[in-house]
Amino acid sequence: MQYPKGLKKVFVGGLFGRFDYCIDFAENGRGESGITIVTAPNGYGKSTILRLIDDLLGGRFAQLSRTSFENLVVETADKNGVMVERTIKSGDNDSQEIDLKFTKLNSKTAWKITITPISDPEIDDDFGASHATSFMQLERIVERDLGLRRIGPREWRDPNDGRIFNREQLTMLVEDHQAWGGRNRRSEPEWLTTFRTNLPVLYIPANRLRAAIRASGPRRPRGGEMVEVISDRVLDQIRRFNARYAGIGRELEQDFPSRVIEAIGSKEAIEHGEIVRLMDHVRRRESEYQELGLLSETQTRHVSLAIKDPSALLVLGIYLRDIERKLESLKETAERLRIFIETLNSMLLFKQLRVAPDIGFQLIGSDGKTIPLRSLSSGEQHLIVLLGEIVFGSVESSIVLLDEPEISFHPDWQERFTDVLAKVVRINRCMIIIATHSPTLIKDDWWDSVVELADQVRQ
């Protein structure tokens, strides 16, 4: 199962001044499964490789420059690619700057950008106190140019989309802002922008319960509230489903009379047995969607199968086929929700997840009472957040970068989780790259998907 927009190969040279790695995503079972599992002892850089890929494809070049590496090559399955070369140099007033040179693979086309790191004593990096501009001096840029507002001693908020930035994230944002001004007024070249935007990426970090997310209003999502955000996303999926279902219905209703008249005029006929088959199929599908919380009511509950008149059968057949088309067009949305619900209900103990069209999802205890999402254990919250991000967040992403999914997971959850990821790969047509320590997560039938970084290190 190969995906033309996915990655074929990534090479990182001089990582931390020590390691050279090459990951071939098409090798062994990785190309067929769409899942690559990167494993190594602590300190070998497996999580850093995920961040490098995310920073490059996300256009966060200041953040990319902060990682210690010499060169990075990202190649796609359709033979496009980019090489990034990182060089540290001395700037004005004995400060240090970083050059990033981007070269299109199999071409001499290149582009360079210079980053001036910002000094912040709370952020560890390669430069110590030698940065050109202090963090405190740049706070005016945050409000004046970026429009962010301080909401705490270590947090800033974007009033336009609700994003929350911590101190380190804000530093990267200001560095990127500075990098695109001054001597680097030239915009990013079109070939690089095209390469990046053709590879939409979803990065799910290890600290996912406190990951920065978008909020639709003034409410500030923090800490364990990420699990509530996932519930909001489920609710959004339900609303989108119903909106699309209604939209397709309106389209079909517009020409329903003309299709009926045309069918009657052509003396088209439909057998009673076909009506029974269609009715059975539609009712089963409607029932399934209702159980998933996607439909509040069905369209076939009042339809009688006692009709014998040929013209009436013809009209009923057209009507049922229209419903069948509407339900079939939303099959993938229903399948994603099914994966989410069935996986959680098979793993969570003493509670069941229920989805409602008006509230998102609820967890019901064995005593029938609703369980507040914030009261769940860390492991349960990790499971819900991780699964929700992967199932619903990867719909428009060709690459999912997943850092240490085993965090807070019981060994039984770890054993079952890779098979769940395989279902997501199939339904969302994405590729998943995992950084993990856990041999339990890998299991016997997934070793062909493993890349062991320690095997590439010269002792």
N, C-alpha and C positions, 0 to 999 in steps of 0.2 A: 504494500500500500504506500506508494510514493506520491508526494505532493509537490508539484512543480514550483510553488512559491516558497517552499521550505528551505532550510539550510542544508547544504551538502557537506561543508567542512568548515572548521574554525581552527586557526593556528594562533597561538600566543607565544611570542618569543621574549625572553628576558623578564618573565613575570617575577616580581620582587628581586630582580637582578640575579635570579637563580634558575628558574624553571623554563623549559620549552615544551609546549604541549601541542599535539595535533589530535583533534577529535573529528572522526569521519562518521557522519550521521547516516550514511548509506551503507556502511559496512555491516556484515553479519546480519543479525535479526533486526537491527535498528531501522533499516530502510523499509522493512515490511511492516513492523509494528507501529512505526511513527513515534516510538518512545526510546529515549536515550537516557541511561542512568549513569551519571558521573559520580565515582566514589574515590575516596582517598583519605588518609589520616588527616587530622587537624593540621593546618599550616601549609597544605599543599596548594591551596588556592581554588578549590572547586567552586565555592560560592562566589569568589571574585570573578571567575570566568563568566558566570551568569550575569553579574552586574556589568561587566565590560560589554557583553552583547546587548544588554538592555540600554546602557548609556549611548552606545553607538547608534543603534536603530532608533532610539528615542530622541536623538539630536542633542543630548545633554553633554556637550563637548567639554565644558569646564569640569564636570564630575568625572568624565572619562580621563581627563588629564591628571587628576589627583591619584589615580592608581599607578603604581610603579610597574611599567612594562616598557619594552623597546619597540615591539611591533605587534600588530594585530591584523589578521587576515580573515575576512568573512566571505565565504563563497556560497552561492545558492545552487540549487539543483538545475536551474536553467543557465548555468555557466556565467552568471554575472558575479561581481564581487568588488570588494574594497579592501585596500591595505592602509592601515593607519600606522604612522611612524611617530614616536614620541621622543622629543629631545628637550633636555633642560639646558637653559642658557642664562648668562648674566644679562640683566637689563640695566636701566638707568639707576643711578644712586645705589649701586651695588645690590640691587634687588635681583631676585631670580624670576625667570619667566619660563613658560613651557610652550614649545612649538608642537602643534599637531599637523602632520602632513597627510592628506588623504589622496590616495592614488587609485584610479579605476583599474581593476585587473585587466591584463592583456591590452593595456593602453598606456600612453605617456601622459594622459590627462591627469592633472593633479591640482590640489588646492591646499593652502596652508592657513592656519589660524594661530594666533598667539594668545595665550591665557596668562593673566597676571593673578596669581593666587592671592587670597585675602588672609590677613593674619587674624587668627582667633585662637587664643590659648586653650580653649576647651576642645579643639578639634585636632586630633593627631594627624600628622602628615609628614612629608619628606623635607619640609622647609623650615621648621621651627619658627623663630621670631623674625626671620629675614624678609617677610612679605612686604610688598611696597606700600600697601594701604591697610590701616587697622580696621578691624570689624566695627568698632564704635564710630569711626569717622564715616562709615558708609550707611549708617542707619537712615540718614536723610534720603539716600537714593531709594531705599525700600519704600518710603512713603511717597516721595515726589514722583519717581519714575515708574515704580512697579505698582503703586496704589495699594500696598498691603497695610494692614493695621495691626499694631501690637495688641495681643489679647492676654498676654501673660509674660512672665520674665523670660521665657524660652520659646514662646509661640507667637506666630503671626498668622493672620487670616486674610485670604483674598475675598473681598466682599462680593465679587462678581459671581464666583462659582462655589464659594464655601470651602475651598481647599485650606488645610491647616499645614503650616510649615514649621518644623523645628529649627533650631539654630544651624545645624549642619546643612539642612535642605535650603535654608535661606542663603547661606554662604554660596552654595552652588548656583542658586538662581541669580545672585548679584554678579558672580563671576561670568556667567553666561551673558548677562546683560552687558557687562563691560567688554566682553570678547567681541560682541557684534558692533561695537562702536569704535571711535577713534581710528586707529590705523587699519582696523578690520571692517571698514564700512561696506565693503563688498559683501553681497549676500551669498549665502550658501549656493554652490553651483547646482543647476537643475539636475544634473546626472546623479549627484549625491542625494538630493532630496527625493528623487524618484526611487532610487535604490532603497532608501529607508522606508518610505511610505508604502512600498510594495511588500514590506515585511512587517505588518502590524504585530506588536509583541505585547504579551501580558506577563508581567513579572510579579510573582507572589513571594514576598520575602519571608524569612524565618520568623520575624517579629510581626506576624500578620494581624494579631489582635490589636496592634497599635499602628497599623499601616495608615499612611495619609490617604484620604479618600475624598471624593467629591460629595458635597452635601447640597441639597436643593434649596435649603432655606437657612435661617439663622442658627438652627440647632447645631451644636458642635459635637460631632461624633468623636468619642474618646474611648480608649481602652477597650473594655468588654463590650461597648456599644457596637462594635463591628458586627456582632452577631445580629443586632437589630437592623443594621444596614442591609445585611443579606436578606432578612425578611422583607425589607422594603423592595429589594431587587426582585424577589419572587412575586410580590404584589405588582410590580411594574411589568413583569412578564405576563401575568394574568390579564392586566389591562390591555397590553399590546395585543395579546391573543384575541380578546373579545372585540377590540377595535378592528383588527384585520378580518376577523370572522364576519363582523357586521358589514365591513366595506366590500368584501367579496359577495356577500348576500345582496347588497344594493346593486352591484354590477350585474349579477345574474337576474335580478328582478326587472331591470330595465328592458331587457329583450325577451323576458319570459313569454309574454303574449304572442310576440311574433314567432318565437320558436314553436309554440303550441300550434298556432295556425298553420305554419309550414309543415309540421309533422302530420297534422290531420289532412292537409291538402295532398300530401304525398302518399296518403293511405298507409302510413307507417303503423305497425302493430307491435304490441308487447304482450308476452304471455303472462298469465297470472303467476306462474312459477318464478318468473324473473322478478315480479313485484315482491313476492315473498322473500326472495334472496336479498334484494336490495333493502327491504325493510329490516330484515334480520341484521344485515351488515351495518346499516346506519344506526340502528338502536344499540347494538353492541358498542360501536365507536362512541356514540353519545354518552352511554353509561360509563365508559372508561374515562372520558373527559370530565364528566361530572365528579367521579371519584377523585380525580386529580385536582379538582377545584377550579377547572377552567370554564365550565359551563354551569350557569345557575338553573337553566331549564332546557328542555329538549324540544325539538320541532316535530317529533313524530308520535307523541303520546296520544293524540286524538285521531290519528289516521286509522281508518278501518281497512281490514283486509277482505271484507265481504263484498267489495265492489266487483262486478262482473262485466259491466258495460265496456266495450272495447275503447271507446273514446275516453271514458273516465280513467281506464287503466293507462292509456297513453299519457294523459295529463299527469297522473300520479307518478308514472315512471320518470317523466322529465323532472318533476319536483324532487323525487328521491335522489336522482342522479345529481341534481344541483347541490343538495345537502351533502352527498358523498364527496363532491368536488371541494366544497368548503372545508369539510373535515380533513380530507386528504392533504390539502394545501398547508394545514397547520400541524401536520404529523410530527415534524421535527421539534417544534416547540413543546408538544406534549411529551415526546420522548425524553427531552432534556429534563422536564419536570419529573417524569417517572424515575429517571436515574437518580435524581436528587432525593425524592421521597423514599423510594425503595431502599436505597443505600443507607440512609439515616435510620429508617425503621428496622433494618436488619442489624444495625450496629449499636444503637442506643438501647440501654437497659432500663426497664421499668417505666418507659415513657414511649409515646407514639407521636409522630409529627402529623398534623392535619393542616391542609391548605384550604383557605376560604377566600372567595373572590373579592371580599371587601377589606380584609386585614392582612393578607400575606399568609404567614404560617404561624401555628401555635403548637406548643408541646403539651400533651395531655398525659398526666401521671396515671399510674395504675388505679388511683382512687377517683379518677375522672375529673380532677381539678387541673386548671391551667397552671403551668409552671412558668414563672417569669424567666425570660431568656438570660437575664443578667445573673440569675442564681445557678446557672449551669456550671459544671466543673470546667477547669481550664481545658482539659482534653476534649470535652463535648463541644465547647466553643470553638476550639481549633478545628474539629471535624466539620462543623457546620460552616464556618467561615471558609475553610479551604475548599470544601466541596462546592459551596455556592460560587466562589470566585472562579473555579475551574469550569464548572458546568455552564454558568451564565456569562462569565466574563470572557471566555474564549470563543464566543460565537463569531466575533469579527476579528479575531487574532489568528494569524497563521502559525505563530510560535508562542508556546507557553513555557516560561522559565520558573521552575518550582524549587525553592530552596528548603531543604530539610523537612519534607512533609511528615516525617515520623515524630516530630516534636509533640509531646504529650499523648502520643498514641500507644495504646496497649498493643502487645505483639500480635494479637489476633486481628486488630484493625490494620496493622502494617501488612500482614500476609494477604489481606483481601483488597488492599487499596490499589495495587497496580492493575488488577483486573478491572476495577472501576475506571481507572484512567484510560484503559484500552477502549471502553465504551464511549468515553468522551471524545477520543481521537476519531472514532468512526462517525459519530453523529455531527461533530463540529468541524471535521476535516482539517485538523490542526496537527502540529507535531509538539511533543512535550519533552523538555529536557529537565532532568531531575538531578539535583546535587544532594547526596545522602551519605550517612555513615552506616545505615542499617542493612545488614545482610538479610534480616527477616523480611524487609520490604521487597527484596529482589526475588526470593524464592527460586526453586530449581528451574522453572520454565521461562525465566526472564534473564538468565545469565548471558545470552547472546546479545542483549541490549546494553550490557555493561561496558563502560570505559573506565579502567583503573588507572588513575593518573600516576600512581607510584611506580607502575611498570615502565613509564616513560622517563623516569628520573635516573640519571647516571649516579651510581653510588660511589 
